Amino acid sequence: MSTQFSRMRNTLLTLALTMGVVALTAGTAEAAGLPTVSGAADVSGYARDGFKPQFIPDAGLPYNDSALAPRVDPNPHDEHGVRLFQYNGQTYDHPVAQAQWGLSNLRTYLANRDRLFLDRAVAQAQRNIDRRIESRSAWWYSYEFDFPRCSQMPVVRAPWFSAMAQGQLLSLFARLHVVTGDQKWREAADRTFASLLLPPATGLPWASWVDDAGRLWLEEYPVTPGVTGERVLNGHIFALYGVYDYWRLTGDQRAVALFDGAATTLRHHVPSTFRAPQWISRYSIGCPSSYAGYHPVHIGQLLKTYEMTRAPVFAGGTHIGYRFSSAGAVLEQKPLILSRQSQANADQRIRVSGRGVHYRIYNGALAGFLVPETPGERILLGAVVRHTYTPQRTLRFSAGTYTGHRYGAAWNVVESKTFTFPRSSAAPFGATAWVNGTMSYQITAGVYAGYWLPADDGLTPAT
C-alpha cells in the first residue's frame, strides 16, 4: 500500500533551471539619434547564438507581475519620497533600491492612475539623474559605500558601479518616457544604455565585459585592475531586462546584439554552472554558494527570459521520517508501519542537501518529520511546483506509446488516453508541474489536448 500526502499549504520552489532559458530572434528597426561612445569602442568579441528579443505586451513585462506599491513607504526614505538604504549605521542612496521602488510605483500608477505613485516614480528616477556621473558619453549611478562579499572576491570599493543598477534604471527611464512622453527620460535611457556598451577601462566606470571563453557578462560587481567580476546570475538577468526595455522602446540593433550576447551566456552557463543538481541554484560563479532566497528569483527570471525570447532550450510497509542538520546529516529518524493506504498533510516540499526531495509533515504520527518523495510510495496529491509558459513550448515525441491523464478537482484521474506514435511527432504544452508526484506536461493541442502527460524518456522539450 502507498502513503499519500494530500495537502500542501506553502510550496517551496524547486530547481527548474533546465527550462527554456534562452534562444532569441531579431528586431529590424534602426537606431535613431542615440549617443555614440567617444574615444572608446563598444564592448565586442562576445559569443552570439543569434537570439533576438520578441515583443511581449505591457502586462507581461518584467516587474509588472509584482504587488502594487503601498501608499506609505515602510522603508527608509527622505522628505521627497526617495527610497534610502541604511548600512553600517549610515544612510545612502542605493540605485537598485530606488530603481525597483520607482518601477513598483510606476506600475501602481498605471493600475490606479493615482498621481502620487507617478510622482514617487519620477522622484526615484530624478534622484539618480541628479547624482549621475558622466564618463565616455554615458551616465553612471554610483554606490558610495564599500561592500564586502565572499572570501574569494575582493571588497568592492566606493564609488563602484553595477550593471544591475544600470539595467534597472534603464528600465525605469524607458518606461517613464513611454508613460509621460518627456524627452528627458529618453535622453536618460539613451545615456544609460550607452554605459552597457562600453568595455572595461582602468580608472573609469564599466559594467560589461567578455570573459576568456568569449561570454558577455553584464556585471553586478565589476572589479579592476585585472578585469574580473563575480558573474552574478540574478544581476546579469536584471540588466538584461533593461536592455530588453530599451530595445522595445527604440528598436536599436545594438540592443539586439547585447541582448543576444547576454542570453547566449545564460544558455551556456545556467545548465552547467549555476544549476546544482538535486539542490538550489548557485548565486554566482565567483561566490558559488547557494542561497534559498535567490532560487525562486532565478526561476522567475528564467521564465521571464523565455517569454522575452520565445525560444526554449525547462503501498504498505515502513515509512521513515527524518530530521536533518543544515548539511543534510540525519539527526533523528522515526519509522511508521502501515497496513493500508493512508494520508497526512504536508506544508513544504523541499530538497535536502544530498538527499533529494522531501515533504515536511505537520500532522499525524510523523508530524514535524521529513519523509522522502518516492513515486508509487509517497506522493503529494495535486499539481505543485507548477510553471506556465507564455508563449507555449513544444514537446517532442519519439516513436512509441504514451498515456495522458485528465484530473478532477481532487486531482484524481477521471480519464486516461493512450496513443502510439509510429514515428516522431510534437505537440505544444502550456505548463509543467509535479502532478501526484510525477513530473508532467500539460498538452494544449493534438491528440493529448487537455491532458497531462507524465515525463518519459521518449518525451523531450524542444530547445
C-alpha positions in Angstrom: 0.0 0.0 0.0 1.1 3.6 -0.5 1.2 6.6 1.7 -0.2 9.8 0.0 0.1 13.3 1.4 -3.0 15.2 0.3 -2.4 18.9 1.0 0.4 21.4 0.7 -0.1 24.9 2.1 3.3 26.5 1.3 5.2 25.1 -1.6 8.9 25.9 -1.9 10.0 26.3 -5.5 12.5 23.6 -6.5 15.2 23.6 -9.1 13.9 24.4 -12.6 17.0 25.7 -14.3 16.7 23.2 -17.2 13.7 25.0 -18.7 13.7 27.2 -21.8 16.4 29.5 -20.7 17.2 31.4 -23.9 17.2 31.4 -27.6 16.1 34.6 -29.3 15.3 36.1 -32.7 15.9 39.8 -34.0 14.4 43.2 -34.4 14.8 45.2 -37.6 14.2 48.8 -36.6 17.1 51.2 -37.0 18.6 53.1 -34.1 17.6 56.7 -34.1 19.7 59.6 -32.7 21.4 57.7 -30.0 24.6 58.7 -28.3 27.9 57.5 -29.6 30.7 56.5 -27.3 33.5 59.0 -27.5 37.1 57.7 -27.5 36.3 54.0 -27.0 34.9 51.1 -29.0 31.8 49.2 -27.9 32.3 46.0 -25.9 32.9 43.4 -28.6 34.1 39.9 -29.4 31.4 38.1 -27.4 29.7 34.9 -28.5 26.2 35.3 -30.1 24.0 32.4 -30.9 21.5 34.5 -32.9 19.0 35.1 -30.1 16.7 38.0 -30.6 14.2 39.8 -28.3 10.5 39.2 -29.0 7.7 41.7 -28.3 5.5 40.9 -25.2 2.6 43.1 -24.0 2.9 45.6 -21.2 1.2 43.3 -18.7 3.9 40.7 -19.3 6.9 43.0 -18.9 9.4 42.2 -16.2 8.4 43.7 -12.8 4.7 44.1 -13.9 3.7 40.9 -12.0 4.8 42.3 -8.6 2.5 43.5 -5.9 1.2 47.1 -6.1 3.2 49.7 -4.1 1.6 50.8 -0.8 0.7 54.4 -0.3 3.0 54.6 2.7 6.6 53.5 2.2 7.5 51.2 5.1 11.2 51.5 4.3 13.6 54.4 4.9 13.0 57.4 2.6 13.6 61.2 2.6 11.2 64.1 2.5 10.9 63.8 -1.3 9.8 60.2 -1.1 13.1 58.8 -2.4 13.9 55.4 -1.1 17.1 55.3 1.0 19.4 52.5 2.2 20.9 52.1 5.7 24.2 50.3 6.0 26.7 50.2 8.9 24.8 53.0 10.7 24.8 55.4 7.7 22.2 56.2 5.1 22.9 56.1 1.4 21.3 56.4 -2.0 21.0 53.0 -3.5 20.5 52.9 -7.3 18.9 49.4 -7.3 16.6 50.1 -4.4 15.5 53.3 -6.0 15.0 51.8 -9.4 12.9 48.9 -8.0 10.8 51.3 -6.0 10.3 53.5 -9.0 9.2 50.6 -11.2 6.8 49.4 -8.5 5.3 52.9 -8.2 5.0 53.3 -11.9 3.2 50.0 -12.3 0.8 51.1 -9.5 0.2 54.4 -11.2 -0.8 52.6 -14.4 -3.1 50.4 -12.4 -5.0 53.1 -10.5 -3.9 56.5 -12.1 -3.2 58.0 -8.7 -0.7 60.8 -9.4 1.0 60.1 -6.0 2.6 57.0 -7.4 3.7 58.6 -10.7 5.3 61.5 -8.7 7.1 59.0 -6.5 8.4 57.0 -9.5 9.7 60.3 -11.0 11.4 61.2 -7.7 13.4 57.9 -7.8 14.5 58.5 -11.4 15.3 62.2 -10.9 17.5 61.5 -7.9 19.7 59.2 -10.0 19.9 61.7 -12.8 20.8 64.4 -10.4 23.6 62.4 -8.9 24.9 60.8 -12.1 28.5 60.5 -13.1 29.2 61.2 -16.7 32.0 59.2 -18.4 32.6 58.3 -22.1 29.3 59.9 -23.1 27.4 57.6 -20.7 25.6 58.1 -17.4 26.5 56.1 -14.4 24.9 55.7 -10.9 27.3 55.0 -8.1 27.3 53.2 -4.8 29.0 55.3 -2.1 29.8 52.6 0.4 32.4 49.7 0.4 30.8 46.3 0.0 32.4 43.0 1.2 31.5 39.7 -0.5 32.6 36.2 0.0 36.3 35.3 0.7 37.1 34.5 -2.9 36.3 38.0 -4.1 37.8 41.4 -3.1 35.8 44.1 -1.3 34.2 46.4 -3.8 35.4 49.9 -3.0 33.3 53.1 -3.3 32.5 54.6 -5.6 31.5 51.5 -7.5 29.1 50.8 -10.3 26.9 47.9 -11.3 25.2 46.6 -14.5 22.2 45.6 -12.3 21.8 49.2 -11.3 22.4 50.5 -14.8 19.9 48.0 -16.2 17.1 48.5 -13.7 17.4 52.3 -14.0 17.3 51.9 -17.8 14.0 50.0 -17.4 12.7 52.9 -15.3 13.8 55.6 -17.7 12.4 53.8 -20.7 9.0 53.2 -19.2 8.8 56.8 -17.8 9.4 58.1 -21.3 6.5 55.9 -22.6 4.1 57.0 -19.9 5.0 60.7 -19.8 6.4 61.5 -23.2 9.0 63.6 -21.5 12.2 63.7 -23.6 14.5 63.9 -20.6 13.6 60.3 -19.8 14.5 59.3 -23.3 17.9 61.0 -23.0 18.4 59.3 -19.7 17.6 56.0 -21.3 20.0 56.6 -24.2 22.9 57.6 -21.9 22.3 54.7 -19.5 22.1 52.2 -22.3 25.4 53.6 -23.7 27.0 52.5 -20.4 26.3 48.9 -21.1 28.1 49.1 -24.4 31.4 50.2 -23.0 34.3 47.8 -22.4 36.3 47.9 -19.1 38.7 50.8 -18.7 41.1 51.2 -15.7 40.1 54.2 -13.6 36.7 54.6 -15.4 33.3 53.2 -14.7 32.4 50.0 -16.6 29.8 47.3 -16.2 30.1 44.9 -19.2 33.0 42.6 -20.0 33.9 39.5 -22.0 35.5 36.5 -20.2 38.3 34.3 -21.7 35.7 32.0 -23.2 34.1 34.8 -25.1 31.0 35.1 -22.9 29.4 38.6 -22.4 28.7 39.5 -18.8 26.5 42.3 -17.5 28.4 42.5 -14.3 26.8 43.3 -10.9 30.2 43.7 -9.2 32.9 44.9 -11.6 36.5 44.8 -10.3 39.6 46.4 -11.7 42.6 46.3 -12.2 42.8 42.9 -13.9 39.2 42.9 -15.2 37.2 40.4 -13.2 33.7 40.0 -12.0 31.7 37.8 -9.7 29.3 36.9 -12.6 26.1 37.0 -10.5 23.1 35.3 -12.2 20.3 37.5 -10.9 22.2 40.7 -11.6 23.0 39.7 -15.1 19.4 39.0 -15.9 18.1 42.1 -14.3 20.5 44.1 -16.5 19.2 42.1 -19.5 15.7 43.3 -18.6 16.9 46.8 -19.1 18.4 46.0 -22.5 15.1 44.5 -23.4 13.1 47.6 -22.3 15.5 49.8 -24.4 15.1 47.6 -27.4 11.3 47.7 -27.0 11.5 51.5 -26.8 13.9 52.1 -29.7 14.4 49.0 -31.8 18.2 49.7 -31.6 20.2 47.0 -33.2 23.0 47.5 -30.6 20.4 46.4 -28.0 19.6 43.3 -30.1 23.3 42.4 -30.2 23.8 43.0 -26.4 20.6 41.0 -25.7 21.9 38.2 -27.9 25.3 38.1 -26.2 23.8 38.2 -22.6 21.3 35.5 -23.4 23.9 33.3 -25.1 25.9 33.5 -21.8 22.8 32.3 -19.9 22.2 29.5 -22.3 25.8 28.3 -21.8 26.1 28.8 -18.0 22.7 28.1 -16.5 22.6 24.4 -17.1 26.3 23.8 -16.5 27.4 26.3 -13.9 24.5 27.7 -12.0 22.4 24.6 -11.8 23.2 22.4 -8.8 21.5 19.0 -9.4 19.2 18.0 -6.6 19.8 21.3 -4.9 19.1 25.0 -5.1 20.8 27.1 -7.8 24.1 28.8 -7.2 24.2 32.6 -6.7 27.3 33.4 -8.8 30.4 32.0 -10.3 32.8 34.0 -8.1 30.9 33.1 -5.0 29.3 29.7 -5.9 27.2 29.4 -2.7 23.6 28.6 -2.9 21.0 30.8 -1.2 17.4 29.6 -0.8 16.0 33.1 -1.2 17.5 33.6 -4.7 16.4 30.2 -6.0 12.7 31.3 -6.7 14.1 34.6 -8.1 16.2 32.7 -10.6 13.2 30.5 -11.6 11.1 33.6 -12.2 13.8 35.3 -14.2 14.4 32.3 -16.4 10.7 32.0 -17.1 10.6 35.7 -18.0 13.6 35.3 -20.2 11.7 32.5 -22.0 8.8 34.9 -22.6 11.1 37.6 -24.0 12.9 35.2 -26.3 10.1 32.8 -27.2 12.7 30.1 -27.7 13.0 27.2 -25.1 16.2 25.4 -24.6 12.6 23.7 -18.5 1.7 0.5 -0.6 2.0 -0.8 2.9 5.3 -1.1 4.5 7.6 1.0 6.6 7.9 4.8 6.1 10.6 6.7 7.8 10.5 10.3 8.9 13.8 12.2 9.3 15.1 15.3 10.9 18.3 16.7 9.2 21.0 19.1 10.0 21.6 22.1 7.6 24.3 20.0 6.0 22.0 17.1 5.4 23.2 14.8 8.2 20.5 12.7 9.9 19.8 13.9 13.4 16.7 11.8 14.1 14.5 9.2 12.4 11.2 7.7 13.2 9.6 4.7 11.5 5.9 4.3 10.7 4.5 0.9 9.7 1.2 1.0 7.8 -1.1 -1.9 6.9 -3.1 0.1 4.4 -3.0 3.3 2.4 -3.1 6.4 4.5 -2.8 10.2 4.2 -1.1 13.0 6.1 -0.8 16.8 5.5 2.5 18.4 4.3 3.3 22.1 4.4 6.6 22.0 2.4 8.1 20.2 -0.5 11.9 20.8 -0.2 15.2 19.5 -1.3 17.6 18.3 1.4 21.2 18.6 0.6 22.4 15.4 -1.0 19.2 13.5 -0.1 16.6 14.6 -2.7 13.1 15.9 -2.3 11.2 15.5 1.0 7.8 16.5 2.3 7.5 18.1 5.8 4.6 16.5 7.6 2.6 18.6 10.0 0.0 16.2 11.5 -0.3 12.5 12.3 2.4 10.1 13.6 5.2 11.8 11.6 4.3 15.4 12.4 7.5 17.5 12.4 9.5 15.0 10.3 10.5 15.0 6.7 9.7 12.0 4.5 11.3 11.4 1.1 9.3 11.7 -2.1 9.1 8.3 -3.7 6.8 7.8 -6.7 4.5 4.9 -6.1 5.0 5.0 -2.3 4.9 8.6 -1.0 3.5 11.3 -3.3 2.0 14.7 -2.9 -1.5 14.9 -4.3 -2.2 17.6 -6.8 -0.1 19.8 -9.1 2.8 21.5 -7.3 5.9 23.4 -8.5 3.8 24.5 -11.5 5.3 26.7 -14.2 3.3 28.2 -17.1 4.8 29.2 -20.4 3.8 32.2 -22.5 4.2 31.5 -25.3 3.7 27.8 -25.2 6.6 25.4 -25.6 7.0 22.4 -27.9 7.2 18.8 -26.6 8.9 16.3 -29.0 7.7 12.6 -29.0 9.9 9.7 -30.1 8.0 6.9 -31.7 6.3 4.9 -29.0 3.2 4.6 -26.8 2.3 7.2 -24.1 -0.6 7.7 -21.7 -2.0 11.0 -20.7 -4.5 11.8 -17.9 -7.3 14.3 -17.1 -7.8 15.1 -13.4 -10.7 16.0 -11.3 -11.0 18.7 -8.6 -9.3 16.4 -6.1 -6.6 15.5 -8.6 -7.9 12.0 -9.1 -7.7 10.6 -12.6 -11.1 11.0 -14.3 -10.0 10.0 -17.8 -6.9 8.5 -19.5 -5.8 8.3 -23.1 -3.2 6.0 -24.7 -1.8 6.6 -28.1 1.0 5.1 -30.1 3.1 7.3 -32.4 4.6 5.2 -35.3 7.1 8.0 -35.9 8.4 11.1 -34.1 5.9 13.8 -33.5 5.4 17.0 -31.5 2.7 19.0 -29.6 2.6 22.3 -27.7 2.5 22.4 -23.9 1.5 25.3 -21.7 2.6 24.3 -18.3 4.7 21.8 -16.3 4.1 20.5 -12.8 4.7 17.6 -10.4 1.3 16.0 -10.6 0.7 13.4 -7.9 4.5 13.0 -7.5 5.3 12.8 -11.2 6.8 15.5 -13.5 4.1 16.1 -16.2 3.4 18.3 -19.2 0.0 20.0 -19.8 -0.6 19.4 -23.5 -2.7 22.1 -25.3 -3.2 20.7 -28.8 -3.2 17.5 -30.7 -4.2 14.0 -29.6 -3.5 14.8 -26.0 -5.1 18.3 -25.9 -6.3 18.9 -22.3 -4.3 16.0 -20.8 -1.4 15.9 -18.5 1.4 13.7 -19.9 3.8 12.2 -17.4 7.5 12.7 -18.2 9.0 9.8 -20.2 12.4 9.1 -21.8 10.8 9.5 -25.2 9.5 13.0 -24.4 11.8 15.9 -24.9 11.1 19.7 -24.6 12.4 21.5 -27.7 15.4 23.6 -27.1 
